[in-house]
Amino acid sequence: MNHGPMHKRFKIFSLEMSPVILTQTDTTVGFLSQNAKKLYEVKSRQTSKAFIRVYKDFKTFLACGNRVPHAFKSKIRRSKKTTFIVKNKAFRVAPFTLNSQILRNSTWHFSTSANESGKNFDRDFCFTKADIIIEDVHGLCEKKSSSLYKINKVKRRRLR
């Protein structure tokens, strides 16, 4: 069966293999995966620097066994384009805006900006490193990263 020249461009993956996905996130262009090791390899990043976990909603975040100080639950649930650090774990609650079955089926992903560590967005680099590319009619564009807050039981401190 001849699928034509386009057939060679696509890789076949099951979600259990945790592919690296290139997509426009709620903030900027990002790599998403449930496999942090793959993301470290793609970004050539030091393993001492952790990735942000992005959850599709606050209910899922709590269902995954995460806890946050009671005083900040409402703030986290309503936040937009904001990353929080609680007990040295970075996370963000951000519904995926693209209509993609792959993204809808996953409850969370590790997330990082789509670039080589310490460099700006390079479309060619990203396209060669991603296993799956999810792009809509607006394309992929680098935007401002999320706000970053470190919170504990009584206070929050803005880091970015």
FIRO-338809 format. One record per atom (N, C-alpha, C): x, y, z; residue in three letters. Coordinates in pm, whole numbers. Example, Ala and Ser with C-alpha at 12.3 -4.5 7.8 and 13.67 -1.06 7.14 Angstrom:
2
<vexmi east="1319" north="-569" up="780" residu="ALA"/>
<vexmi east="1230" north="-450" up="780" residu="ALA"/>
<vexmi east="1320" north="-330" up="780" residu="ALA"/>
<vexmi east="1285" north="-225" up="708" residu="SER"/>
<vexmi east="1367" north="-106" up="714" residu="SER"/>
<vexmi east="1290" north="3" up="787" residu="SER"/>
% end
This chain:
160
<vexmi east="84" north="-117" up="0" residu="MET"/>
<vexmi east="0" north="0" up="0" residu="MET"/>
<vexmi east="89" north="123" up="0" residu="MET"/>
<vexmi east="73" north="211" up="-96" residu="ASN"/>
<vexmi east="155" north="330" up="-109" residu="ASN"/>
<vexmi east="86" north="449" up="-44" residu="ASN"/>
<vexmi east="151" north="504" up="59" residu="HIS"/>
<vexmi east="95" north="620" up="129" residu="HIS"/>
<vexmi east="149" north="751" up="73" residu="HIS"/>
<vexmi east="237" north="744" up="-24" residu="GLY"/>
<vexmi east="292" north="866" up="-83" residu="GLY"/>
<vexmi east="407" north="921" up="-2" residu="GLY"/>
<vexmi east="468" north="1030" up="-45" residu="PRO"/>
<vexmi east="585" north="1088" up="21" residu="PRO"/>
<vexmi east="556" north="1143" up="159" residu="PRO"/>
<vexmi east="431" north="1182" up="188" residu="MET"/>
<vexmi east="398" north="1239" up="319" residu="MET"/>
<vexmi east="408" north="1135" up="430" residu="MET"/>
<vexmi east="392" north="1008" up="397" residu="HIS"/>
<vexmi east="391" north="902" up="498" residu="HIS"/>
<vexmi east="522" north="898" up="577" residu="HIS"/>
<vexmi east="634" north="928" up="515" residu="LYS"/>
<vexmi east="764" north="920" up="580" residu="LYS"/>
<vexmi east="785" north="1031" up="683" residu="LYS"/>
<vexmi east="706" north="1137" up="678" residu="ARG"/>
<vexmi east="723" north="1249" up="771" residu="ARG"/>
<vexmi east="665" north="1221" up="908" residu="ARG"/>
<vexmi east="576" north="1126" up="920" residu="PHE"/>
<vexmi east="505" north="1104" up="1045" residu="PHE"/>
<vexmi east="562" north="985" up="1120" residu="PHE"/>
<vexmi east="577" north="1002" up="1251" residu="LYS"/>
<vexmi east="621" north="894" up="1337" residu="LYS"/>
<vexmi east="499" north="839" up="1409" residu="LYS"/>
<vexmi east="496" north="710" up="1432" residu="ILE"/>
<vexmi east="384" north="647" up="1501" residu="ILE"/>
<vexmi east="425" north="627" up="1647" residu="ILE"/>
<vexmi east="343" north="677" up="1740" residu="PHE"/>
<vexmi east="371" north="666" up="1883" residu="PHE"/>
<vexmi east="245" north="627" up="1957" residu="PHE"/>
<vexmi east="263" north="557" up="2065" residu="SER"/>
<vexmi east="154" north="540" up="2159" residu="SER"/>
<vexmi east="183" north="636" up="2273" residu="SER"/>
<vexmi east="80" north="678" up="2343" residu="LEU"/>
<vexmi east="101" north="774" up="2451" residu="LEU"/>
<vexmi east="181" north="715" up="2566" residu="LEU"/>
<vexmi east="184" north="581" up="2576" residu="GLU"/>
<vexmi east="263" north="518" up="2682" residu="GLU"/>
<vexmi east="412" north="544" up="2663" residu="GLU"/>
<vexmi east="453" north="573" up="2539" residu="MET"/>
<vexmi east="594" north="600" up="2511" residu="MET"/>
<vexmi east="631" north="742" up="2550" residu="MET"/>
<vexmi east="537" north="824" up="2590" residu="SER"/>
<vexmi east="559" north="962" up="2631" residu="SER"/>
<vexmi east="638" north="1042" up="2529" residu="SER"/>
<vexmi east="576" north="1069" up="2416" residu="PRO"/>
<vexmi east="646" north="1148" up="2314" residu="PRO"/>
<vexmi east="668" north="1292" up="2360" residu="PRO"/>
<vexmi east="760" north="1359" up="2293" residu="VAL"/>
<vexmi east="782" north="1502" up="2316" residu="VAL"/>
<vexmi east="691" north="1576" up="2219" residu="VAL"/>
<vexmi east="604" north="1659" up="2273" residu="ILE"/>
<vexmi east="505" north="1731" up="2194" residu="ILE"/>
<vexmi east="546" north="1878" up="2186" residu="ILE"/>
<vexmi east="545" north="1932" up="2066" residu="LEU"/>
<vexmi east="569" north="2074" up="2045" residu="LEU"/>
<vexmi east="435" north="2140" up="2020" residu="LEU"/>
<vexmi east="400" north="2241" up="2100" residu="THR"/>
<vexmi east="271" north="2306" up="2083" residu="THR"/>
<vexmi east="275" north="2447" up="2141" residu="THR"/>
<vexmi east="177" north="2526" up="2105" residu="GLN"/>
<vexmi east="159" north="2658" up="2165" residu="GLN"/>
<vexmi east="88" north="2635" up="2298" residu="GLN"/>
<vexmi east="148" north="2676" up="2407" residu="THR"/>
<vexmi east="85" north="2661" up="2538" residu="THR"/>
<vexmi east="9" north="2790" up="2570" residu="THR"/>
<vexmi east="-44" north="2799" up="2689" residu="ASP"/>
<vexmi east="-117" north="2920" up="2728" residu="ASP"/>
<vexmi east="-24" north="3041" up="2738" residu="ASP"/>
<vexmi east="106" north="3018" up="2748" residu="THR"/>
<vexmi east="200" north="3129" up="2758" residu="THR"/>
<vexmi east="289" north="3142" up="2635" residu="THR"/>
<vexmi east="364" north="3040" up="2601" residu="THR"/>
<vexmi east="459" north="3049" up="2489" residu="THR"/>
<vexmi east="466" north="2914" up="2418" residu="THR"/>
<vexmi east="555" north="2901" up="2322" residu="VAL"/>
<vexmi east="574" north="2772" up="2255" residu="VAL"/>
<vexmi east="645" north="2680" up="2352" residu="VAL"/>
<vexmi east="597" north="2558" up="2365" residu="GLY"/>
<vexmi east="655" north="2469" up="2463" residu="GLY"/>
<vexmi east="669" north="2326" up="2418" residu="GLY"/>
<vexmi east="762" north="2257" up="2483" residu="PHE"/>
<vexmi east="774" north="2112" up="2472" residu="PHE"/>
<vexmi east="697" north="2054" up="2589" residu="PHE"/>
<vexmi east="614" north="1954" up="2563" residu="LEU"/>
<vexmi east="540" north="1885" up="2667" residu="LEU"/>
<vexmi east="572" north="1736" up="2660" residu="LEU"/>
<vexmi east="582" north="1672" up="2773" residu="SER"/>
<vexmi east="601" north="1527" up="2777" residu="SER"/>
<vexmi east="575" north="1479" up="2919" residu="SER"/>
<vexmi east="543" north="1352" up="2932" residu="GLN"/>
<vexmi east="533" north="1294" up="3066" residu="GLN"/>
<vexmi east="664" north="1225" up="3103" residu="GLN"/>
<vexmi east="763" north="1236" up="3017" residu="ASN"/>
<vexmi east="894" north="1177" up="3039" residu="ASN"/>
<vexmi east="997" north="1288" up="3053" residu="ASN"/>
<vexmi east="1034" north="1320" up="3176" residu="ALA"/>
<vexmi east="1129" north="1428" up="3202" residu="ALA"/>
<vexmi east="1266" north="1398" up="3141" residu="ALA"/>
<vexmi east="1306" north="1272" up="3140" residu="LYS"/>
<vexmi east="1437" north="1235" up="3085" residu="LYS"/>
<vexmi east="1447" north="1275" up="2939" residu="LYS"/>
<vexmi east="1342" north="1253" up="2862" residu="LYS"/>
<vexmi east="1342" north="1293" up="2721" residu="LYS"/>
<vexmi east="1354" north="1444" up="2706" residu="LYS"/>
<vexmi east="1286" north="1519" up="2791" residu="LEU"/>
<vexmi east="1294" north="1665" up="2784" residu="LEU"/>
<vexmi east="1435" north="1715" up="2818" residu="LEU"/>
<vexmi east="1501" north="1652" up="2916" residu="TYR"/>
<vexmi east="1639" north="1690" up="2948" residu="TYR"/>
<vexmi east="1729" north="1669" up="2827" residu="TYR"/>
<vexmi east="1710" north="1557" up="2756" residu="GLU"/>
<vexmi east="1791" north="1528" up="2637" residu="GLU"/>
<vexmi east="1763" north="1629" up="2526" residu="GLU"/>
<vexmi east="1637" north="1658" up="2501" residu="VAL"/>
<vexmi east="1600" north="1751" up="2395" residu="VAL"/>
<vexmi east="1658" north="1890" up="2420" residu="VAL"/>
<vexmi east="1649" north="1936" up="2543" residu="LYS"/>
<vexmi east="1693" north="2072" up="2576" residu="LYS"/>
<vexmi east="1841" north="2083" up="2610" residu="LYS"/>
<vexmi east="1909" north="1969" up="2624" residu="SER"/>
<vexmi east="2049" north="1969" up="2671" residu="SER"/>
<vexmi east="2058" north="2048" up="2801" residu="SER"/>
<vexmi east="1972" north="2012" up="2893" residu="ARG"/>
<vexmi east="1955" north="2086" up="3018" residu="ARG"/>
<vexmi east="2012" north="2006" up="3134" residu="ARG"/>
<vexmi east="2062" north="2076" up="3234" residu="GLN"/>
<vexmi east="2114" north="2011" up="3354" residu="GLN"/>
<vexmi east="2000" north="1942" up="3428" residu="GLN"/>
<vexmi east="2022" north="1821" up="3474" residu="THR"/>
<vexmi east="1917" north="1746" up="3542" residu="THR"/>
<vexmi east="1885" north="1802" up="3680" residu="THR"/>
<vexmi east="1968" north="1892" up="3731" residu="SER"/>
<vexmi east="1941" north="1952" up="3861" residu="SER"/>
<vexmi east="1830" north="2058" up="3851" residu="SER"/>
<vexmi east="1797" north="2100" up="3731" residu="LYS"/>
<vexmi east="1693" north="2202" up="3710" residu="LYS"/>
<vexmi east="1563" north="2132" up="3671" residu="LYS"/>
<vexmi east="1466" north="2134" up="3760" residu="ALA"/>
<vexmi east="1340" north="2061" up="3740" residu="ALA"/>
<vexmi east="1248" north="2130" up="3640" residu="ALA"/>
<vexmi east="1153" north="2053" up="3587" residu="PHE"/>
<vexmi east="1053" north="2106" up="3495" residu="PHE"/>
<vexmi east="924" north="2140" up="3569" residu="PHE"/>
<vexmi east="845" north="2225" up="3508" residu="ILE"/>
<vexmi east="713" north="2260" up="3560" residu="ILE"/>
<vexmi east="616" north="2149" up="3520" residu="ILE"/>
<vexmi east="527" north="2113" up="3610" residu="ARG"/>
<vexmi east="418" north="2021" up="3576" residu="ARG"/>
<vexmi east="295" north="2105" up="3548" residu="ARG"/>
<vexmi east="233" north="2081" up="3434" residu="VAL"/>
<vexmi east="113" north="2154" up="3397" residu="VAL"/>
<vexmi east="-5" north="2056" up="3408" residu="VAL"/>
<vexmi east="-104" north="2094" up="3487" residu="TYR"/>
<vexmi east="-225" north="2012" up="3506" residu="TYR"/>
<vexmi east="-340" north="2075" up="3429" residu="TYR"/>
<vexmi east="-429" north="1992" up="3378" residu="LYS"/>
<vexmi east="-537" north="2045" up="3294" residu="LYS"/>
<vexmi east="-644" north="2119" up="3375" residu="LYS"/>
<vexmi east="-657" north="2090" up="3504" residu="ASP"/>
<vexmi east="-749" north="2165" up="3590" residu="ASP"/>
<vexmi east="-710" north="2144" up="3736" residu="ASP"/>
<vexmi east="-766" north="2225" up="3823" residu="PHE"/>
<vexmi east="-731" north="2220" up="3966" residu="PHE"/>
<vexmi east="-776" north="2090" up="4031" residu="PHE"/>
<vexmi east="-888" north="2037" up="3989" residu="LYS"/>
<vexmi east="-939" north="1911" up="4043" residu="LYS"/>
<vexmi east="-840" north="1798" up="4015" residu="LYS"/>
<vexmi east="-786" north="1795" up="3895" residu="THR"/>
<vexmi east="-686" north="1695" up="3858" residu="THR"/>
<vexmi east="-559" north="1713" up="3939" residu="THR"/>
<vexmi east="-519" north="1837" up="3958" residu="PHE"/>
<vexmi east="-401" north="1868" up="4039" residu="PHE"/>
<vexmi east="-414" north="1807" up="4178" residu="PHE"/>
<vexmi east="-529" north="1827" up="4242" residu="LEU"/>
<vexmi east="-551" north="1772" up="4376" residu="LEU"/>
<vexmi east="-563" north="1620" up="4373" residu="LEU"/>
<vexmi east="-625" north="1566" up="4269" residu="ALA"/>
<vexmi east="-643" north="1421" up="4257" residu="ALA"/>
<vexmi east="-509" north="1348" up="4241" residu="ALA"/>
<vexmi east="-408" north="1417" up="4193" residu="CYS"/>
<vexmi east="-274" north="1359" up="4177" residu="CYS"/>
<vexmi east="-196" north="1360" up="4309" residu="CYS"/>
<vexmi east="-263" north="1392" up="4419" residu="GLY"/>
<vexmi east="-200" north="1388" up="4551" residu="GLY"/>
<vexmi east="-127" north="1515" up="4591" residu="GLY"/>
<vexmi east="-145" north="1621" up="4517" residu="ASN"/>
<vexmi east="-79" north="1748" up="4550" residu="ASN"/>
<vexmi east="-157" north="1822" up="4657" residu="ASN"/>
<vexmi east="-83" north="1897" up="4736" residu="ARG"/>
<vexmi east="-144" north="1979" up="4841" residu="ARG"/>
<vexmi east="-88" north="2119" up="4831" residu="ARG"/>
<vexmi east="-172" north="2215" up="4863" residu="VAL"/>
<vexmi east="-128" north="2356" up="4867" residu="VAL"/>
<vexmi east="-183" north="2418" up="4994" residu="VAL"/>
<vexmi east="-118" north="2523" up="5043" residu="PRO"/>
<vexmi east="-169" north="2592" up="5162" residu="PRO"/>
<vexmi east="-313" north="2639" up="5138" residu="PRO"/>
<vexmi east="-398" north="2620" up="5235" residu="HIS"/>
<vexmi east="-540" north="2653" up="5223" residu="HIS"/>
<vexmi east="-562" north="2798" up="5180" residu="HIS"/>
<vexmi east="-482" north="2888" up="5231" residu="ALA"/>
<vexmi east="-498" north="3031" up="5201" residu="ALA"/>
<vexmi east="-479" north="3063" up="5053" residu="ALA"/>
<vexmi east="-414" north="2975" up="4977" residu="PHE"/>
<vexmi east="-384" north="3003" up="4837" residu="PHE"/>
<vexmi east="-463" north="2918" up="4738" residu="PHE"/>
<vexmi east="-550" north="2830" up="4787" residu="LYS"/>
<vexmi east="-625" north="2742" up="4695" residu="LYS"/>
<vexmi east="-706" north="2821" up="4594" residu="LYS"/>
<vexmi east="-776" north="2920" up="4638" residu="SER"/>
<vexmi east="-859" north="3000" up="4548" residu="SER"/>
<vexmi east="-773" north="3075" up="4446" residu="SER"/>
<vexmi east="-663" north="3131" up="4490" residu="LYS"/>
<vexmi east="-571" north="3203" up="4402" residu="LYS"/>
<vexmi east="-517" north="3111" up="4293" residu="LYS"/>
<vexmi east="-477" north="2992" up="4331" residu="ILE"/>
<vexmi east="-422" north="2896" up="4234" residu="ILE"/>
<vexmi east="-529" north="2851" up="4135" residu="ILE"/>
<vexmi east="-648" north="2823" up="4185" residu="ARG"/>
<vexmi east="-759" north="2777" up="4100" residu="ARG"/>
<vexmi east="-797" north="2881" up="3995" residu="ARG"/>
<vexmi east="-791" north="3008" up="4030" residu="ARG"/>
<vexmi east="-833" north="3116" up="3940" residu="ARG"/>
<vexmi east="-719" north="3177" up="3859" residu="ARG"/>
<vexmi east="-598" north="3139" up="3887" residu="SER"/>
<vexmi east="-483" north="3203" up="3823" residu="SER"/>
<vexmi east="-477" north="3174" up="3673" residu="SER"/>
<vexmi east="-424" north="3269" up="3601" residu="LYS"/>
<vexmi east="-402" north="3257" up="3457" residu="LYS"/>
<vexmi east="-255" north="3284" up="3430" residu="LYS"/>
<vexmi east="-193" north="3200" up="3351" residu="LYS"/>
<vexmi east="-54" north="3218" up="3309" residu="LYS"/>
<vexmi east="39" north="3239" up="3428" residu="LYS"/>
<vexmi east="20" north="3157" up="3532" residu="THR"/>
<vexmi east="98" north="3171" up="3654" residu="THR"/>
<vexmi east="150" north="3035" up="3698" residu="THR"/>
<vexmi east="277" north="3030" up="3732" residu="THR"/>
<vexmi east="340" north="2909" up="3785" residu="THR"/>
<vexmi east="365" north="2930" up="3934" residu="THR"/>
<vexmi east="342" north="2825" up="4012" residu="PHE"/>
<vexmi east="362" north="2830" up="4157" residu="PHE"/>
<vexmi east="467" north="2728" up="4197" residu="PHE"/>
<vexmi east="542" north="2761" up="4300" residu="ILE"/>
<vexmi east="637" north="2666" up="4359" residu="ILE"/>
<vexmi east="595" north="2646" up="4503" residu="ILE"/>
<vexmi east="567" north="2520" up="4538" residu="VAL"/>
<vexmi east="532" north="2482" up="4674" residu="VAL"/>
<vexmi east="624" north="2367" up="4712" residu="VAL"/>
<vexmi east="701" north="2383" up="4818" residu="LYS"/>
<vexmi east="795" north="2281" up="4863" residu="LYS"/>
<vexmi east="886" north="2235" up="4749" residu="LYS"/>
<vexmi east="940" north="2329" up="4675" residu="ASN"/>
<vexmi east="1035" north="2304" up="4565" residu="ASN"/>
<vexmi east="978" north="2224" up="4449" residu="ASN"/>
<vexmi east="846" north="2221" up="4435" residu="LYS"/>
<vexmi east="782" north="2158" up="4320" residu="LYS"/>
<vexmi east="707" north="2268" up="4243" residu="LYS"/>
<vexmi east="743" north="2286" up="4117" residu="ALA"/>
<vexmi east="680" north="2389" up="4033" residu="ALA"/>
<vexmi east="564" north="2328" up="3956" residu="ALA"/>
<vexmi east="452" north="2401" up="3953" residu="PHE"/>
<vexmi east="334" north="2352" up="3881" residu="PHE"/>
<vexmi east="252" north="2469" up="3830" residu="PHE"/>
<vexmi east="167" north="2440" up="3735" residu="ARG"/>
<vexmi east="74" north="2538" up="3680" residu="ARG"/>
<vexmi east="-54" north="2465" up="3645" residu="ARG"/>
<vexmi east="-166" north="2531" up="3668" residu="VAL"/>
<vexmi east="-296" north="2478" up="3627" residu="VAL"/>
<vexmi east="-335" north="2557" up="3503" residu="VAL"/>
<vexmi east="-340" north="2488" up="3389" residu="ALA"/>
<vexmi east="-366" north="2557" up="3263" residu="ALA"/>
<vexmi east="-439" north="2464" up="3167" residu="ALA"/>
<vexmi east="-565" north="2490" up="3140" residu="PRO"/>
<vexmi east="-636" north="2408" up="3041" residu="PRO"/>
<vexmi east="-574" north="2429" up="2903" residu="PRO"/>
<vexmi east="-566" north="2322" up="2825" residu="PHE"/>
<vexmi east="-510" north="2333" up="2691" residu="PHE"/>
<vexmi east="-613" north="2398" up="2601" residu="PHE"/>
<vexmi east="-570" north="2501" up="2531" residu="THR"/>
<vexmi east="-662" north="2578" up="2447" residu="THR"/>
<vexmi east="-678" north="2518" up="2309" residu="THR"/>
<vexmi east="-583" north="2435" up="2267" residu="LEU"/>
<vexmi east="-594" north="2374" up="2135" residu="LEU"/>
<vexmi east="-685" north="2252" up="2141" residu="LEU"/>
<vexmi east="-762" north="2231" up="2038" residu="ASN"/>
<vexmi east="-855" north="2120" up="2031" residu="ASN"/>
<vexmi east="-780" north="1995" up="1985" residu="ASN"/>
<vexmi east="-708" north="1932" up="2076" residu="SER"/>
<vexmi east="-627" north="1816" up="2043" residu="SER"/>
<vexmi east="-663" north="1700" up="2135" residu="SER"/>
<vexmi east="-695" north="1587" up="2077" residu="GLN"/>
<vexmi east="-730" north="1469" up="2155" residu="GLN"/>
<vexmi east="-611" north="1422" up="2238" residu="GLN"/>
<vexmi east="-491" north="1437" up="2186" residu="ILE"/>
<vexmi east="-371" north="1396" up="2260" residu="ILE"/>
<vexmi east="-360" north="1474" up="2390" residu="ILE"/>
<vexmi east="-382" north="1605" up="2384" residu="LEU"/>
<vexmi east="-372" north="1687" up="2504" residu="LEU"/>
<vexmi east="-489" north="1663" up="2599" residu="LEU"/>
<vexmi east="-608" north="1643" up="2545" residu="ARG"/>
<vexmi east="-726" north="1620" up="2629" residu="ARG"/>
<vexmi east="-717" north="1489" up="2707" residu="ARG"/>
<vexmi east="-652" north="1388" up="2651" residu="ASN"/>
<vexmi east="-645" north="1257" up="2716" residu="ASN"/>
<vexmi east="-547" north="1253" up="2833" residu="ASN"/>
<vexmi east="-455" north="1348" up="2841" residu="SER"/>
<vexmi east="-355" north="1350" up="2948" residu="SER"/>
<vexmi east="-398" north="1447" up="3057" residu="SER"/>
<vexmi east="-375" north="1407" up="3181" residu="THR"/>
<vexmi east="-412" north="1492" up="3293" residu="THR"/>
<vexmi east="-303" north="1593" up="3327" residu="THR"/>
<vexmi east="-178" north="1561" up="3294" residu="TRP"/>
<vexmi east="-67" north="1651" up="3323" residu="TRP"/>
<vexmi east="47" north="1623" up="3226" residu="TRP"/>
<vexmi east="139" north="1720" up="3215" residu="HIS"/>
<vexmi east="262" north="1708" up="3138" residu="HIS"/>
<vexmi east="372" north="1785" up="3208" residu="HIS"/>
<vexmi east="497" north="1740" up="3189" residu="PHE"/>
<vexmi east="609" north="1827" up="3220" residu="PHE"/>
<vexmi east="613" north="1929" up="3107" residu="PHE"/>
<vexmi east="648" north="2053" up="3140" residu="SER"/>
<vexmi east="648" north="2159" up="3040" residu="SER"/>
<vexmi east="776" north="2240" up="3048" residu="SER"/>
<vexmi east="822" north="2281" up="2931" residu="THR"/>
<vexmi east="938" north="2369" up="2924" residu="THR"/>
<vexmi east="929" north="2448" up="2795" residu="THR"/>
<vexmi east="996" north="2560" up="2791" residu="SER"/>
<vexmi east="993" north="2641" up="2669" residu="SER"/>
<vexmi east="1061" north="2565" up="2555" residu="SER"/>
<vexmi east="1013" north="2587" up="2435" residu="ALA"/>
<vexmi east="1065" north="2515" up="2318" residu="ALA"/>
<vexmi east="1186" north="2588" up="2263" residu="ALA"/>
<vexmi east="1300" north="2557" up="2320" residu="ASN"/>
<vexmi east="1427" north="2612" up="2273" residu="ASN"/>
<vexmi east="1539" north="2530" up="2334" residu="ASN"/>
<vexmi east="1659" north="2549" up="2283" residu="GLU"/>
<vexmi east="1775" north="2490" up="2348" residu="GLU"/>
<vexmi east="1797" north="2566" up="2477" residu="GLU"/>
<vexmi east="1847" north="2499" up="2577" residu="SER"/>
<vexmi east="1867" north="2562" up="2707" residu="SER"/>
<vexmi east="1948" north="2691" up="2694" residu="SER"/>
<vexmi east="1890" north="2801" up="2739" residu="GLY"/>
<vexmi east="1957" north="2930" up="2736" residu="GLY"/>
<vexmi east="1949" north="3006" up="2604" residu="GLY"/>
<vexmi east="1876" north="2952" up="2506" residu="LYS"/>
<vexmi east="1867" north="3017" up="2375" residu="LYS"/>
<vexmi east="1722" north="3054" up="2345" residu="LYS"/>
<vexmi east="1702" north="3130" up="2237" residu="ASN"/>
<vexmi east="1567" north="3171" up="2194" residu="ASN"/>
<vexmi east="1502" north="3063" up="2108" residu="ASN"/>
<vexmi east="1373" north="3079" up="2083" residu="PHE"/>
<vexmi east="1296" north="2987" up="2001" residu="PHE"/>
<vexmi east="1354" north="2978" up="1860" residu="PHE"/>
<vexmi east="1379" north="2856" up="1815" residu="ASP"/>
<vexmi east="1428" north="2829" up="1681" residu="ASP"/>
<vexmi east="1339" north="2719" up="1621" residu="ASP"/>
<vexmi east="1258" north="2757" up="1525" residu="ARG"/>
<vexmi east="1160" north="2666" up="1466" residu="ARG"/>
<vexmi east="1223" north="2537" up="1413" residu="ARG"/>
<vexmi east="1336" north="2549" up="1343" residu="ASP"/>
<vexmi east="1402" north="2431" up="1287" residu="ASP"/>
<vexmi east="1448" north="2336" up="1397" residu="ASP"/>
<vexmi east="1509" north="2390" up="1503" residu="PHE"/>
<vexmi east="1553" north="2308" up="1616" residu="PHE"/>
<vexmi east="1434" north="2234" up="1676" residu="PHE"/>
<vexmi east="1325" north="2306" up="1700" residu="CYS"/>
<vexmi east="1207" north="2248" up="1763" residu="CYS"/>
<vexmi east="1143" north="2138" up="1678" residu="CYS"/>
<vexmi east="1134" north="2161" up="1549" residu="PHE"/>
<vexmi east="1072" north="2063" up="1461" residu="PHE"/>
<vexmi east="1153" north="1935" up="1452" residu="PHE"/>
<vexmi east="1286" north="1945" up="1466" residu="THR"/>
<vexmi east="1368" north="1823" up="1461" residu="THR"/>
<vexmi east="1364" north="1747" up="1593" residu="THR"/>
<vexmi east="1340" north="1815" up="1702" residu="LYS"/>
<vexmi east="1342" north="1750" up="1834" residu="LYS"/>
<vexmi east="1207" north="1694" up="1877" residu="LYS"/>
<vexmi east="1097" north="1746" up="1824" residu="ALA"/>
<vexmi east="964" north="1704" up="1867" residu="ALA"/>
<vexmi east="922" north="1576" up="1797" residu="ALA"/>
<vexmi east="852" north="1490" up="1873" residu="ASP"/>
<vexmi east="794" north="1368" up="1815" residu="ASP"/>
<vexmi east="659" north="1399" up="1752" residu="ASP"/>
<vexmi east="583" north="1489" up="1817" residu="ILE"/>
<vexmi east="450" north="1528" up="1770" residu="ILE"/>
<vexmi east="444" north="1681" up="1769" residu="ILE"/>
<vexmi east="390" north="1737" up="1662" residu="ILE"/>
<vexmi east="375" north="1883" up="1653" residu="ILE"/>
<vexmi east="226" north="1913" up="1644" residu="ILE"/>
<vexmi east="177" north="1994" up="1737" residu="ILE"/>
<vexmi east="36" north="2035" up="1737" residu="ILE"/>
<vexmi east="35" north="2185" up="1712" residu="ILE"/>
<vexmi east="-19" north="2224" up="1598" residu="GLU"/>
<vexmi east="-18" north="2364" up="1558" residu="GLU"/>
<vexmi east="-154" north="2399" up="1497" residu="GLU"/>
<vexmi east="-205" north="2515" up="1530" residu="ASP"/>
<vexmi east="-331" north="2559" up="1470" residu="ASP"/>
<vexmi east="-303" north="2664" up="1363" residu="ASP"/>
<vexmi east="-407" north="2728" up="1314" residu="VAL"/>
<vexmi east="-391" north="2825" up="1204" residu="VAL"/>
<vexmi east="-309" north="2946" up="1245" residu="VAL"/>
<vexmi east="-296" north="2974" up="1374" residu="HIS"/>
<vexmi east="-220" north="3089" up="1422" residu="HIS"/>
<vexmi east="-70" north="3059" up="1427" residu="HIS"/>
<vexmi east="-32" north="2934" up="1414" residu="GLY"/>
<vexmi east="109" north="2897" up="1415" residu="GLY"/>
<vexmi east="168" north="2894" up="1554" residu="GLY"/>
<vexmi east="299" north="2891" up="1561" residu="LEU"/>
<vexmi east="373" north="2889" up="1686" residu="LEU"/>
<vexmi east="449" north="3019" up="1701" residu="LEU"/>
<vexmi east="435" north="3084" up="1816" residu="CYS"/>
<vexmi east="510" north="3208" up="1837" residu="CYS"/>
<vexmi east="552" north="3219" up="1983" residu="CYS"/>
<vexmi east="672" north="3272" up="2001" residu="GLU"/>
<vexmi east="728" north="3291" up="2134" residu="GLU"/>
<vexmi east="662" north="3411" up="2199" residu="GLU"/>
<vexmi east="611" north="3392" up="2318" residu="LYS"/>
<vexmi east="548" north="3499" up="2393" residu="LYS"/>
<vexmi east="609" north="3506" up="2532" residu="LYS"/>
<vexmi east="556" north="3593" up="2613" residu="LYS"/>
<vexmi east="603" north="3611" up="2750" residu="LYS"/>
<vexmi east="579" north="3484" up="2833" residu="LYS"/>
<vexmi east="677" north="3447" up="2913" residu="SER"/>
<vexmi east="662" north="3329" up="2999" residu="SER"/>
<vexmi east="567" north="3360" up="3115" residu="SER"/>
<vexmi east="530" north="3257" up="3188" residu="SER"/>
<vexmi east="435" north="3273" up="3298" residu="SER"/>
<vexmi east="497" north="3348" up="3415" residu="SER"/>
<vexmi east="411" north="3407" up="3497" residu="SER"/>
<vexmi east="456" north="3467" up="3623" residu="SER"/>
<vexmi east="494" north="3352" up="3714" residu="SER"/>
<vexmi east="585" north="3375" up="3806" residu="LEU"/>
<vexmi east="634" north="3269" up="3894" residu="LEU"/>
<vexmi east="629" north="3315" up="4038" residu="LEU"/>
<vexmi east="558" north="3240" up="4123" residu="TYR"/>
<vexmi east="546" north="3272" up="4265" residu="TYR"/>
<vexmi east="588" north="3152" up="4349" residu="TYR"/>
<vexmi east="661" north="3179" up="4453" residu="LYS"/>
<vexmi east="694" north="3077" up="4553" residu="LYS"/>
<vexmi east="602" north="3102" up="4671" residu="LYS"/>
<vexmi east="529" north="3000" up="4712" residu="ILE"/>
<vexmi east="434" north="3018" up="4822" residu="ILE"/>
<vexmi east="461" north="2917" up="4933" residu="ILE"/>
<vexmi east="428" north="2959" up="5056" residu="ASN"/>
<vexmi east="430" north="2869" up="5171" residu="ASN"/>
<vexmi east="301" north="2894" up="5249" residu="ASN"/>
<vexmi east="293" north="2852" up="5372" residu="LYS"/>
<vexmi east="168" north="2861" up="5446" residu="LYS"/>
<vexmi east="117" north="3003" up="5466" residu="LYS"/>
<vexmi east="207" north="3100" up="5474" residu="VAL"/>
<vexmi east="163" north="3235" up="5508" residu="VAL"/>
<vexmi east="193" north="3343" up="5403" residu="VAL"/>
<vexmi east="285" north="3320" up="5314" residu="LYS"/>
<vexmi east="319" north="3429" up="5222" residu="LYS"/>
<vexmi east="350" north="3374" up="5082" residu="LYS"/>
<vexmi east="348" north="3468" up="4988" residu="ARG"/>
<vexmi east="392" north="3435" up="4853" residu="ARG"/>
<vexmi east="494" north="3540" up="4811" residu="ARG"/>
<vexmi east="591" north="3496" up="4730" residu="ARG"/>
<vexmi east="696" north="3586" up="4684" residu="ARG"/>
<vexmi east="709" north="3571" up="4534" residu="ARG"/>
<vexmi east="704" north="3683" up="4466" residu="ARG"/>
<vexmi east="716" north="3681" up="4319" residu="ARG"/>
<vexmi east="862" north="3663" up="4279" residu="ARG"/>
<vexmi east="888" north="3563" up="4195" residu="LEU"/>
<vexmi east="1024" north="3537" up="4147" residu="LEU"/>
<vexmi east="1044" north="3584" up="4004" residu="LEU"/>
<vexmi east="934" north="3587" up="3925" residu="ARG"/>
<vexmi east="943" north="3630" up="3785" residu="ARG"/>
<vexmi east="812" north="3695" up="3747" residu="ARG"/>
% end
